[in-house]
Amino acid sequence: MADRFAGDPRTNYERMIAGDHYIADDPEIGDRLERAARLAARYRAAAVDDPEAARSVLVELLGGLGEGAQVRAPLFVDYGTNIAIGARTFVNYNLTALDVAPIAIGADCQIGPSVQLLTPTHPLEPGPRRDKLEAARPITIGDNVWIGGGAIVLPGVTVGDDSVIGAGAVVTKDVPSGVVALGNPARVVRSL
């Protein structure tokens, strides 16, 4: 494997946070992944028996949790700390939010069950991919967005305020405000 980072003194985690290529096989990244897995498991266990304790675990796990926001367990994240969920947003069961890059979910959103918000990317070229290079691009979900169950939002996508993403849609590019987008790949079918 080539030394792809010769002359770059940053750690893989520092490269990851900067949005540059990095290699995930790194002790600091591993520690952060383990922390998130432990907190997500604690959240899932507490969600049934002690909602107050569950919320405090969720606050510890996530980078931001708005007032009145609700997240149904289970929740699957890489780090958690790169996710912000706005006030009064409701997230249904089985959200997978791979937060290698920031994920911002606005206020008053409705996120259906089994939605995937995926920030990681991998090189298309076989050599760098074989060398395990990764990167990521942020996802931004505006205010008052409804994302239907099973929808997938890909790296670098922004969904504008007041839009609706249909169930099962695969969102590969930005969606403007105030529209309905459906399908694979998702396309705008009407204005609201």
Buried (B, 14 or more C-beta within 10 A) or exposed (E): EEEBBEEEEEBBBBBBBEBBBBBBEBEEBEEBBEBBBEBBEBBBBBBEEEEEBBBEBBEBBBBBBBEEBBBBBBBBBBBBBBBBBBBBBBBBBBBBBBBBBBBBBBBBBBBBBBBBBBBBBBBEEEEBEEBBBBBBBBBBBBBBBBBBBBBBBBBBBBBBBBBBBBBBBBBBEEBBBBBBBBEEEBBBEEEE
